[in-house]
Every structure is written in structure tokens, then in C-alpha cells.
Amino acid sequence: MKLQAVLWDVDGTIAETERDGHRIAFNLAFEAHGLPWQWSVERYGELLLVTGGRERLLHDMATRSDAPSMTGERDALASSLHVRKNELYAQIIQAQGIPFRPGVQNLMEECLARNVRMAITTTTSRSNVGALMRTHLGESWKSWFPVMVCGEDVAQKKPNPEVYVRALQLLKLNPLDTLALEDSPGGVAAACAAQIPVVVTRSVYFDNSTFESAIAIGPGLHQRTGWRPLAPEAPCTNHIGLDDLLTWRDRMEHTSQFE
């Protein structure tokens, strides 16, 4: 069965944006609003269990005695902080840049060369996606991804499968015609709930997480070692490519869980 589309998560999968991008932007937004709050690297890792920046803010506020006590006030503050945070995130990307993870652009270019469509399937905002992609792929970056489903396009965020269900509808494809790339347990759960085969490239914050029902798990697209199951023999390349994804997908009925 031909692989017709690769579905890309963004934060943690395409680039390590969480620790050195979103977290810093949140802290700058707190400062801009005159709030004495700061999210450490460790605290932000805990908050990543909550999907969505605005949702993350509300979750954190529920633990703070100095947060607004009224629900409406908390909602308004979270919305204001989130807007400012996204503006600051774009500035960080433009000023200092956050690189694509090694091997990511190689696979993207191979998809283009072999006429395999690509989609963005993320619960971050379109503005955040655009800031990152424009930096690396130029102003025509949208032509690389004929389908893009972001946080504002869905009512429920990962681990809910809505983002993937919506992408399949727009691509007009069955789940087994596609393959998702993810880095987090919530993202994997979302893809699996949509019956899409999913490959995990472990990121900084989810390096030790347990994943269920992925067809392959490894350290990144830049290397062929450290994968479960083992990456197929490929003496002419050091990175993971389309043929590897196809092999893992074809074998998926033999593998259901890796820890």
C-alpha cells in the first residue's frame, strides 16, 4: 500500500521549541503583564502534560494563590497572556532562531521529491507554526504543506484525535494511507485514536516517556541507531527516510507497543 501523506506534529517533533522558545516567551509575557511568575525548565516539563498554551496557563493559575480568583478573570488573563506570548515567540524565532531537529528537513525534501504529500497536525497556533516554518523554508513554506490543522481549527486538542480526523478529511485519505510523526504520549494517543500509524522521535521533554501503540520509536530522524524496532539496513544514508517509514508501517501488525 502506497504511503500518500506524512503528518507532522510541530513542537518537539520538527524543532525543540518548547524549552527554549515557548517557555521563554511565556516568562516574558508574565513580565510584560507585571506578574512575578516564572516557569522553570522542570515546571514547564510538568505543564506539558496539559495540551495547549491557554489551557496550560489556566492549569497553572489553579495552583497559584496570587492568580485571579474569579473564573472569568482567569479566562481573560489567560487569553491576554497567550496572545502576548505568541507575539514574543515569533520575535524569539526571528531574532535567534530555533533549528529544525536534525534529519527533519531531509525527510521533508524526500517527501516532496517522491510526491508524498505533507500535512501539519498540531495543536499549537497557526502564527507559531508560521514563525518557525518561514524562518527555515522561506515565504513559500505553505506550498510544502497543502493541509494544515492547528489549535484554532479544532474544538478538542491532543490527546483527542480531532486534529488528525480533520487532517484525514482534508486530505481525503484513509488512515493507513498516512503516517504521523510525533514526540509526546498525548500526540501518539491522538494519532492512534484516529487509527493512523505513528512513529515517535523522542524529544527533550519526553525522552523517557512510555509510548503505547507506536510502530517505531527512536532518538530522531538524524540517526539509524537506537530505534525499536531496528532501522532497516541502509548503507548509503545515516538518517531515517521514507523507505524506513514504509518498512515500519508494513510491519506494524507485528509490533504494537514499545517502552
Sequence and secondary structure as in RCSB ss.txt:
>XXXX:A:sequence
MKLQAVLWDVDGTIAETERDGHRIAFNLAFEAHGLPWQWSVERYGELLLVTGGRERLLHDMATRSDAPSMTGERD
ALASSLHVRKNELYAQIIQAQGIPFRPGVQNLMEECLARNVRMAITTTTSRSNVGALMRTHLGESWKSWFPVMVC
GEDVAQKKPNPEVYVRALQLLKLNPLDTLALEDSPGGVAAACAAQIPVVVTRSVYFDNSTFESAIAIGPGLHQRT
GWRPLAPEAPCTNHIGLDDLLTWRDRMEHTSQFE
>XXXX:A:secstr
    EEEE  BTTTB HIIIIIHHHHHHHHHHTT      HHHHHHHTTS SHHHHHHHHHTT TTS SSHHHHH
HHHHHHHHHHHHHHHHHHHHT   B TTHHHHHHHHHHTT EEEEE SS HHHHHHHHHHHH TTGGGG SEEE 
GGG SS TTSTHHHHHHHHHHT  GGGEEEEE SHHHHHHHHHTT  EEEE  STTTT  EES SEEES TT SS
S BS     TT SS  HHHHHHHHHTGGG  EE 
